[in-house]
Amino acid sequence: MTKKEMTELFSVMLLAWPNAEMFKGGIQKLGPTIELWTACTTDVDFWTAQRAVLKLCKECKFPPTIAEFREKVESVESDIRTEISHAWQIIRMEAQLGRTNEEIYDALQPGGLARMAIDAIGGPSAMTRQLGSGESMWNYYEWENAYKQLIRRQPAIEGSRNAAIGGPKQIGGMQK
């Protein structure tokens, strides 16, 4: 994460925990804290971080520590893996029942992410690839990547964008 993105997350946390000691003193006090959090979360992308902060806002009475934040990031990532795995299990179960790629596609919820991911990789015929021996192989990795991209197109926090906002920020009553 960048300092700009972390500043945006802290503006959300300030709203969630306005009376917390760590937010008293405005930006002068938050500057070093934001820098530390940024240094400790360079491997976390902004979208996942937004989702983690939203979960923390719903679950915690007090602002999180960096370790608690990182645990929630892992929880968000785990939730995404579970969602993708569940969608793939449905597709594979339909295949085991002898359904064709087109029948599997038609059975999926219209407008659902699993079906949209199939559209993104080229439609039902792209769900499998033909091997030289006349057998076919599931095109899981391309489908999984398309599914992940579709998930990340959704705003992590309603009313926000997936990228950090440019321009001045106001935290604790001071312009940055």
C-alpha positions in Angstrom: 0.0 0.0 0.0 1.1 3.5 -0.6 1.0 6.4 2.0 -1.8 8.0 0.0 -3.9 4.8 0.2 -3.1 4.4 3.9 -4.1 8.0 4.5 -7.5 7.3 2.9 -7.9 4.2 5.1 -7.1 6.2 8.2 -9.8 8.7 7.2 -12.3 5.8 7.3 -11.0 4.6 10.6 -11.2 8.1 12.0 -14.9 8.1 11.2 -15.4 4.6 12.7 -13.6 5.4 15.9 -13.7 9.2 16.3 -13.0 9.2 20.1 -10.0 6.9 19.9 -6.9 8.3 21.5 -4.8 7.6 18.4 -6.9 10.0 16.3 -6.6 12.9 18.7 -4.1 15.6 17.7 -4.9 15.6 14.0 -2.5 14.9 11.1 0.6 15.8 13.1 0.1 12.8 15.3 -1.2 10.5 12.5 1.7 11.2 10.1 4.2 8.8 11.8 1.5 6.3 12.4 0.5 6.3 8.8 4.1 5.9 7.7 4.6 2.9 10.1 1.4 1.2 8.8 2.4 1.9 5.2 5.8 0.3 5.9 4.2 -2.8 7.5 1.6 -3.3 4.7 3.5 -2.8 1.5 2.3 -6.3 0.4 -1.4 -5.5 0.8 -3.4 -4.1 -2.1 -5.7 -1.2 -1.5 -8.9 -3.0 -2.4 -8.3 -5.8 0.0 -7.3 -3.3 2.7 -10.6 -1.5 2.2 -12.5 -4.7 2.7 -10.5 -5.5 5.8 -11.1 -2.0 7.3 -14.9 -2.4 6.6 -14.9 -5.8 8.5 -12.9 -4.3 11.4 -15.4 -1.4 11.6 -18.2 -3.9 12.0 -16.5 -6.1 14.5 -14.2 -4.0 16.7 -15.0 -1.5 19.4 -11.5 0.0 19.2 -9.1 0.8 16.4 -7.1 -2.2 15.2 -3.4 -2.9 15.6 -1.3 -3.6 12.6 -1.4 -7.3 13.4 -5.2 -7.2 13.8 -5.5 -5.4 10.4 -3.2 -8.0 8.7 -5.3 -10.8 10.2 -8.4 -9.3 8.7 -6.6 -8.9 5.4 -5.9 -12.6 5.4 -9.6 -13.2 6.3 -10.7 -11.2 3.2 -8.3 -13.1 1.0 -9.5 -16.4 2.5 -13.2 -15.4 1.8 -12.3 -14.7 -1.8 -10.5 -18.1 -2.2 -13.6 -19.8 -0.6 -16.0 -18.1 -3.0 -14.0 -19.0 -6.0 -13.5 -22.6 -4.8 -17.3 -22.9 -4.2 -18.1 -21.6 -7.7 -15.6 -24.0 -9.3 -17.0 -26.9 -7.3 -20.5 -26.2 -8.8 -19.0 -26.2 -12.3 -17.1 -29.4 -11.7 -20.1 -31.1 -10.1 -22.2 -30.3 -13.2 -19.4 -31.7 -15.4 -19.4 -34.9 -13.3 -23.1 -35.3 -14.0 -22.2 -35.4 -17.7 -23.3 -31.9 -18.6 -21.6 -30.2 -21.6 -19.9 -26.9 -21.2 -22.9 -25.1 -22.7 -25.3 -26.9 -20.3 -23.1 -26.0 -17.3 -23.0 -22.4 -18.5 -26.8 -22.3 -19.0 -27.3 -23.7 -15.4 -25.3 -20.9 -13.8 -27.1 -17.8 -12.5 -27.3 -15.2 -15.2 -25.3 -12.1 -14.2 -23.4 -14.2 -11.6 -19.7 -14.0 -11.3 -19.1 -17.6 -12.3 -20.9 -17.1 -15.6 -19.4 -13.7 -16.1 -15.9 -15.2 -15.7 -16.7 -17.8 -18.3 -17.8 -15.0 -20.6 -14.5 -13.2 -19.9 -12.4 -16.2 -21.0 -14.3 -16.6 -24.2 -17.5 -18.4 -23.4 -18.4 -22.0 -22.6 -16.2 -23.5 -25.3 -13.2 -21.9 -23.6 -13.9 -23.7 -20.3 -11.8 -26.6 -21.5 -8.8 -26.9 -23.8 -8.2 -29.8 -26.1 -4.9 -31.7 -25.5 -3.0 -33.4 -28.3 -4.2 -36.9 -27.2 -7.8 -36.0 -27.9 -8.5 -35.4 -24.2 -9.5 -32.1 -22.7 -8.2 -30.1 -19.7 -10.1 -27.6 -17.6 -9.1 -24.0 -18.1 -9.2 -23.3 -14.4 -6.4 -20.8 -14.0 -7.7 -18.4 -16.7 -11.2 -18.7 -15.3 -10.0 -18.1 -11.7 -8.1 -15.0 -12.8 -11.2 -13.7 -14.6 -13.3 -14.3 -11.5 -10.8 -12.5 -9.2 -10.8 -9.5 -11.6 -14.6 -9.4 -11.5 -14.7 -9.5 -7.7 -12.2 -6.6 -7.6 -14.3 -4.5 -9.9 -16.9 -4.2 -7.2 -16.3 -1.3 -4.8 -14.7 -2.6 -1.6 -16.6 0.1 0.4 -19.9 1.3 -1.0 -19.6 4.8 -2.4 -15.9 4.5 -2.9 -13.6 3.7 -5.8 -11.0 1.0 -6.0 -8.1 3.4 -6.3 -6.9 6.0 -3.8 -8.5 9.4 -4.2 -6.3 12.2 -5.5 -6.4 15.7 -4.1 -6.3 17.1 -0.5 -7.4 15.0 2.4 -8.9 16.3 5.6 -8.2 14.2 8.7 -8.7 15.4 12.2 -9.7 18.8 11.1 -6.5 19.6 9.3 -5.8 19.7 5.5 -3.1 17.4 4.2 
